[in-house]
Amino acid sequence: MEGASLQHAGGPPAFDFERAPFIVIWETTQACDLACRHCRAEAVPQRHPDELTTAQAKRMLDEVRRFGPIVFVFSGGDCMKRPDLMELVEYGVKLGLRIAITPAATPLVTPEVLRRFKEAGVARLAVSLDGSCPAIHDDFRRVPGSFDWAVDILKEAQRAGLPTQVNTVVSRHNLADFDALCDLMGPLGIVFWEVFFLVPTGRARPEDVAGADAFEAVFHKLHDLAETAPFQIRATAAPHYARVGIQRRVAARRSANGGGPKPVVPTFNAPEPAPADRIGRARGVTEGDGFMFISHTGEVYPSGFLPHSGGNIAQVSPVEIYRNAPLFVQLRDRTQLKGKCGICEYRQVCGGSRARAYAVTGDWLAAEPFCAHEPVPRQN
């Protein structure tokens, strides 16, 4: 099998995102019993007749395994709506992929199902919580009882021995609730909190996005929480969170040293310590650059939030698409970024959300439309 990482001379190991993504997400189906206000997939109750068959899905898993033992996520819609889900999970585990699963919080996720996931070798299970209480979360998911189902699933998964993760979408609807969400995460017993910053695609609208200043405030709250939290935190569709972390570390060092050296901005994608489930995370993962999304019909996208296909697995291997499709190659070349992203000193560790730039401007190379940072002019 082909490896997914390289060793930087004199430095920590780093993922070679030119050759392989860190993570692949498969939209198993667009069928879902929820009707979330922000839904990227605009999910519907019934499965689509052109979804990948079981045989096609297994061939796709075979191809993806050529990247190496990467992280592979069964997502949706709601992956629980596929009757062959357990068979495909077991197949992916046997191939050596690190399997995670993100079912919708519905009664379909029973204690027995969770035990079977554990026995099959699932490394992590994630559910969504978008409010600190049922009133906020259920309004967002538009199904009464969703909050309680999500919390129950987390508890039952942990009883079954499954490491758990919470996914949260930050938008105007829950911005005032974010402090309470931070307080909620600790008692839940999770190993990972993935915080998504809304991209106005699917059912989400531009006016639902919290805004650049709100993003910045949430970044700082997450950074504060990360210093003491018993779980890891990742900001998704918000690569500028990395810039805030660098700025704060530099400021702290300068303060301690009475004015330290200029910041050194890292230019490599380094893996971070993985929790017990071996999933972990890697810095620098963005659309098409360490990340790949496969739709329910086999279209290969740089992200589920950037609906522009690099090809379909029925015609081209996903390995070939990731490595050589012009869209993916372009997204990994940050010298092509426009506007302030193109001249930003944090371009290599951030680069802005290409999905959000596309959703707002129609150009995935345009400047991140919700970034408060103004680049420092370069000295000649």
C-alpha positions as CSV (number, residue, x, y, z in Angstrom):
1,M,0.0,0.0,0.0
2,E,1.1,3.6,-0.7
3,G,2.0,5.7,2.4
4,A,0.3,9.0,3.3
5,S,3.1,10.7,5.1
6,L,6.7,11.8,4.8
7,Q,9.4,12.9,7.2
8,H,10.7,16.5,7.0
9,A,14.4,16.6,7.4
10,G,15.3,17.8,10.9
11,G,11.6,18.2,11.8
12,P,8.5,16.3,12.9
13,P,6.7,13.9,10.6
14,A,4.4,15.7,8.1
15,F,1.7,14.5,5.8
16,D,2.4,14.9,2.1
17,F,-1.0,16.3,1.0
18,E,0.2,16.3,-2.7
19,R,0.0,12.5,-2.6
20,A,-2.8,11.7,-0.1
21,P,-5.5,13.3,2.0
22,F,-5.5,13.0,5.8
23,I,-9.2,12.3,5.7
24,V,-11.9,11.2,3.2
25,I,-15.6,11.7,4.0
26,W,-18.2,9.6,2.1
27,E,-21.7,10.9,1.9
28,T,-23.3,7.4,2.0
29,T,-26.7,8.8,1.3
30,Q,-28.7,12.0,1.3
31,A,-31.6,10.4,3.1
32,C,-32.2,11.7,6.6
33,D,-35.1,11.9,9.0
34,L,-33.9,15.4,10.3
35,A,-34.5,18.6,8.4
36,C,-31.6,20.8,9.6
37,R,-31.7,24.5,8.8
38,H,-28.1,24.6,7.6
39,C,-28.0,21.2,5.8
40,R,-25.3,21.2,3.1
41,A,-26.9,18.2,1.4
42,E,-30.5,19.5,1.6
43,A,-31.2,16.0,2.8
44,V,-34.6,14.3,2.0
45,P,-36.4,11.4,3.7
46,Q,-35.8,8.8,0.9
47,R,-32.6,7.4,-0.6
48,H,-31.6,8.4,-4.2
49,P,-31.8,5.6,-6.8
50,D,-28.3,6.5,-8.1
51,E,-26.5,6.0,-4.8
52,L,-23.4,3.8,-4.9
53,T,-24.3,0.2,-4.7
54,T,-22.7,-2.1,-2.1
55,A,-20.3,-3.4,-4.7
56,Q,-19.4,0.1,-6.0
57,A,-18.9,1.2,-2.4
58,K,-16.5,-1.6,-1.8
59,R,-14.5,-0.8,-4.9
60,M,-14.3,2.8,-3.8
61,L,-13.0,1.7,-0.4
62,D,-10.4,-0.5,-2.1
63,E,-9.2,2.5,-4.1
64,V,-9.2,4.9,-1.2
65,R,-7.0,2.4,0.7
66,R,-4.3,3.0,-1.8
67,F,-3.7,6.4,-0.1
68,G,-2.6,4.5,3.0
69,P,-4.3,3.9,6.4
70,I,-6.1,7.2,6.3
71,V,-9.1,8.4,8.2
72,F,-12.4,7.4,6.5
73,V,-15.7,8.8,7.6
74,F,-19.1,7.4,6.9
75,S,-21.4,10.4,6.8
76,G,-24.6,11.5,5.1
77,G,-27.5,12.6,5.1
78,D,-27.8,9.8,7.7
79,C,-25.6,6.8,7.1
80,M,-28.1,4.8,9.2
81,K,-30.5,4.9,6.3
82,R,-28.3,2.5,4.3
83,P,-29.1,-1.2,5.1
84,D,-25.6,-2.3,4.1
85,L,-23.8,0.2,6.4
86,M,-22.5,-2.4,8.9
87,E,-21.2,-4.6,6.0
88,L,-19.3,-1.6,4.5
89,V,-17.9,-0.5,7.9
90,E,-16.5,-4.0,8.5
91,Y,-15.1,-4.1,5.0
92,G,-13.3,-0.7,5.5
93,V,-11.9,-1.8,8.9
94,K,-10.5,-5.1,7.3
95,L,-8.8,-3.0,4.7
96,G,-6.9,-1.1,7.4
97,L,-8.7,2.2,7.2
98,R,-9.3,4.2,10.4
99,I,-13.1,4.3,10.4
100,A,-15.2,7.0,11.9
101,I,-19.0,7.3,11.6
102,T,-21.4,10.3,12.0
103,P,-25.0,9.1,12.2
104,A,-27.9,11.5,12.6
105,A,-29.2,11.7,16.2
106,T,-32.4,9.7,15.7
107,P,-33.9,6.5,17.2
108,L,-32.2,4.5,14.5
109,V,-29.0,4.6,16.6
110,T,-29.8,1.9,19.2
111,P,-27.5,0.5,22.0
112,E,-27.3,-2.7,19.9
113,V,-26.2,-0.8,16.8
114,L,-23.5,0.9,18.9
115,R,-22.2,-2.4,20.2
116,R,-22.0,-3.7,16.7
117,F,-20.0,-0.6,15.6
118,K,-17.6,-1.3,18.4
119,E,-17.3,-5.0,17.5
120,A,-16.8,-4.1,13.8
121,G,-13.8,-1.9,14.7
122,V,-15.2,1.7,14.4
123,A,-12.6,4.0,15.9
124,R,-14.8,6.9,16.7
125,L,-18.5,7.9,16.6
126,A,-19.6,11.5,16.2
127,V,-23.0,13.2,16.7
128,S,-24.1,16.8,16.3
129,L,-25.0,19.2,19.1
130,D,-25.7,22.8,18.0
131,G,-27.2,24.2,21.2
132,S,-26.6,23.7,24.9
133,C,-30.2,22.9,25.5
134,P,-33.1,21.2,23.6
135,A,-34.8,24.5,22.7
136,I,-31.8,25.8,20.7
137,H,-30.6,22.5,19.2
138,D,-34.0,21.1,18.3
139,D,-35.0,24.4,16.6
140,F,-31.9,24.1,14.5
141,R,-32.4,20.4,13.6
142,R,-36.2,21.0,13.2
143,V,-37.1,17.7,15.0
144,P,-38.2,17.7,18.6
145,G,-36.2,15.3,20.7
146,S,-33.0,15.5,18.7
147,F,-31.0,17.0,21.5
148,D,-31.9,14.2,23.9
149,W,-31.2,11.6,21.3
150,A,-27.8,13.0,20.7
151,V,-26.9,13.0,24.4
152,D,-28.2,9.5,24.9
153,I,-26.2,8.3,21.9
154,L,-23.0,9.7,23.3
155,K,-23.7,8.0,26.7
156,E,-24.6,4.7,25.1
157,A,-21.6,4.8,22.7
158,Q,-19.2,5.3,25.7
159,R,-20.8,2.4,27.5
160,A,-20.1,0.3,24.5
161,G,-16.5,1.4,24.6
162,L,-16.6,3.7,21.5
163,P,-14.7,7.0,21.7
164,T,-17.0,9.9,20.9
165,Q,-16.9,13.3,19.2
166,V,-19.4,16.2,19.0
167,N,-19.8,18.3,15.9
168,T,-21.2,21.8,16.3
169,V,-22.1,24.3,13.6
170,V,-21.4,28.0,14.6
171,S,-23.9,30.4,13.1
172,R,-26.0,33.4,14.1
173,H,-28.6,31.1,15.6
174,N,-26.3,29.8,18.4
175,L,-23.7,32.5,18.8
176,A,-25.1,33.8,22.1
177,D,-25.2,30.2,23.3
178,F,-21.6,29.4,22.5
179,D,-20.2,29.9,26.1
180,A,-22.8,27.5,27.4
181,L,-21.9,25.0,24.6
182,C,-18.2,25.2,25.8
183,D,-19.4,24.5,29.3
184,L,-21.5,21.5,28.1
185,M,-18.6,19.7,26.3
186,G,-16.5,18.8,29.4
187,P,-19.1,16.6,31.1
188,L,-20.0,14.8,27.9
189,G,-16.9,12.6,28.1
190,I,-15.9,13.2,24.4
191,V,-12.4,12.9,23.0
192,F,-12.9,15.5,20.2
193,W,-15.0,18.6,19.5
194,E,-15.2,19.6,15.9
195,V,-16.5,23.2,15.5
196,F,-17.8,24.0,12.0
197,F,-18.0,27.6,10.9
198,L,-21.0,27.9,8.6
199,V,-20.6,27.9,4.9
200,P,-23.6,29.4,3.1
201,T,-24.4,26.5,0.8
202,G,-27.3,24.0,0.7
203,R,-30.0,25.3,3.0
204,A,-27.7,27.8,4.8
205,R,-27.9,31.4,3.7
206,P,-25.2,34.2,3.7
207,E,-27.1,36.0,6.5
208,D,-26.8,33.0,8.7
209,V,-23.0,33.3,8.9
210,A,-21.9,34.8,12.2
211,G,-19.4,37.2,10.6
212,A,-15.7,37.9,10.7
213,D,-15.6,39.6,14.2
214,A,-17.7,36.8,15.6
215,F,-15.4,34.2,14.1
216,E,-12.5,35.9,15.8
217,A,-14.2,36.0,19.2
218,V,-15.0,32.3,18.9
219,F,-11.5,31.4,17.8
220,H,-10.2,33.0,21.0
221,K,-12.7,31.2,23.1
222,L,-11.7,27.9,21.5
223,H,-8.0,28.6,22.1
224,D,-8.7,29.4,25.8
225,L,-10.7,26.2,26.1
226,A,-8.1,24.1,24.4
227,E,-5.5,24.9,27.0
228,T,-7.5,23.0,29.7
229,A,-10.0,20.8,27.9
230,P,-9.8,17.0,28.3
231,F,-10.5,16.7,24.6
232,Q,-9.1,17.9,21.3
233,I,-10.6,20.8,19.4
234,R,-10.7,21.4,15.6
235,A,-12.1,24.4,13.7
236,T,-13.5,23.3,10.4
237,A,-14.1,25.6,7.4
238,A,-12.1,28.1,9.5
239,P,-8.3,27.7,8.7
240,H,-7.8,31.2,10.2
241,Y,-8.1,29.6,13.6
242,A,-4.5,28.4,13.1
243,R,-3.5,32.0,12.5
244,V,-5.0,33.1,15.9
245,G,-3.2,30.3,17.7
246,I,0.2,31.5,16.2
247,Q,-0.5,35.1,17.0
248,R,-1.3,34.3,20.6
249,R,1.7,32.1,21.1
250,V,4.0,34.8,19.6
251,A,2.4,37.4,21.8
252,A,2.9,35.3,24.9
253,R,6.5,34.7,24.0
254,R,7.2,38.3,23.3
255,S,5.5,39.3,26.6
256,A,7.6,36.7,28.6
257,N,10.8,37.8,26.9
258,G,10.2,41.5,26.9
259,G,9.8,41.6,23.2
260,G,10.8,38.5,21.4
261,P,11.7,37.7,17.8
262,K,9.5,38.0,14.8
263,P,7.0,35.1,14.5
264,V,8.1,32.1,12.5
265,V,5.1,30.8,10.6
266,P,5.3,27.1,10.0
267,T,5.0,25.9,6.5
268,F,4.4,22.1,6.9
269,N,1.4,20.0,7.8
270,A,2.3,18.3,11.0
271,P,0.3,15.6,12.7
272,E,-0.8,16.3,16.2
273,P,-0.9,13.8,19.1
274,A,-3.7,11.3,18.6
275,P,-6.1,10.3,21.3
276,A,-6.5,6.6,22.1
277,D,-8.7,6.0,19.1
278,R,-5.8,6.8,16.7
279,I,-7.9,9.3,14.7
280,G,-6.2,12.4,15.8
281,R,-5.9,15.4,13.4
282,A,-3.4,17.2,11.2
283,R,-2.8,20.9,10.8
284,G,-3.3,22.6,7.5
285,V,-6.2,20.4,6.3
286,T,-8.5,22.4,3.9
287,E,-10.6,21.8,0.8
288,G,-8.7,19.5,-1.6
289,D,-5.6,19.9,0.5
290,G,-5.6,17.0,2.9
291,F,-9.3,16.6,2.5
292,M,-11.6,14.8,0.0
293,F,-15.3,14.3,-0.1
294,I,-17.1,11.6,-2.1
295,S,-20.8,12.1,-2.7
296,H,-23.6,9.6,-2.6
297,T,-23.4,9.2,-6.4
298,G,-19.6,9.0,-6.6
299,E,-18.7,12.6,-7.4
300,V,-15.4,13.6,-5.8
301,Y,-15.3,17.1,-4.3
302,P,-12.6,19.0,-2.4
303,S,-15.2,19.4,0.3
304,G,-18.8,18.8,0.9
305,F,-19.2,22.6,1.1
306,L,-17.5,23.2,-2.3
307,P,-19.9,21.6,-4.7
308,H,-17.6,21.5,-7.8
309,S,-16.6,18.0,-8.8
310,G,-13.1,16.9,-9.8
311,G,-14.6,13.7,-11.4
312,N,-16.7,10.6,-10.7
313,I,-15.3,7.4,-9.3
314,A,-17.2,5.5,-12.0
315,Q,-14.9,6.9,-14.6
316,V,-11.7,7.8,-12.7
317,S,-10.0,6.5,-9.5
318,P,-10.4,8.8,-6.5
319,V,-6.6,8.6,-6.1
320,E,-6.1,10.0,-9.6
321,I,-8.7,12.7,-9.0
322,Y,-7.2,13.8,-5.7
323,R,-3.6,13.9,-7.1
324,N,-4.1,15.2,-10.6
325,A,-7.6,16.8,-11.2
326,P,-7.0,20.5,-12.1
327,L,-9.4,21.6,-9.4
328,F,-7.5,19.8,-6.6
329,V,-4.1,20.8,-7.9
330,Q,-5.1,24.4,-8.0
331,L,-6.5,24.4,-4.5
332,R,-3.2,23.0,-3.2
333,D,-1.3,25.9,-4.9
334,R,-1.7,28.8,-2.5
335,T,0.3,31.1,-4.7
336,Q,-2.9,31.3,-6.8
337,L,-5.0,32.8,-4.0
338,K,-6.4,36.3,-4.7
339,G,-7.1,39.4,-2.7
340,K,-5.7,39.6,0.8
341,C,-5.4,35.8,1.1
342,G,-2.9,36.0,-1.7
343,I,-0.6,38.4,0.1
344,C,-1.2,37.2,3.7
345,E,1.8,36.2,5.8
346,Y,-0.3,33.3,7.1
347,R,-1.2,32.0,3.7
348,Q,0.6,28.7,4.0
349,V,-1.0,27.8,7.4
350,C,-4.4,29.3,6.6
351,G,-5.3,30.2,3.1
352,G,-8.9,31.0,4.1
353,S,-11.9,28.8,3.4
354,R,-12.1,28.1,-0.3
355,A,-15.6,26.8,0.1
356,R,-16.8,30.0,1.8
357,A,-15.1,32.1,-0.9
358,Y,-16.9,30.1,-3.6
359,A,-20.2,30.3,-1.8
360,V,-20.1,34.0,-1.5
361,T,-18.2,35.1,-4.6
362,G,-18.4,32.2,-7.0
363,D,-14.6,32.1,-7.1
364,W,-12.8,29.5,-4.9
365,L,-9.6,31.4,-5.2
366,A,-11.1,34.7,-3.9
367,A,-10.2,36.1,-0.5
368,E,-11.9,34.5,2.6
369,P,-15.0,36.8,3.0
370,F,-15.2,36.4,6.8
371,C,-11.7,37.1,8.0
372,A,-10.8,40.0,10.3
373,H,-7.1,39.9,9.8
374,E,-5.4,42.5,7.6
375,P,-2.1,41.2,6.2
376,V,1.1,42.9,7.1
377,P,2.6,44.7,4.1
378,R,5.7,43.0,2.8
379,Q,9.0,44.8,3.1
380,N,11.0,45.1,-0.1
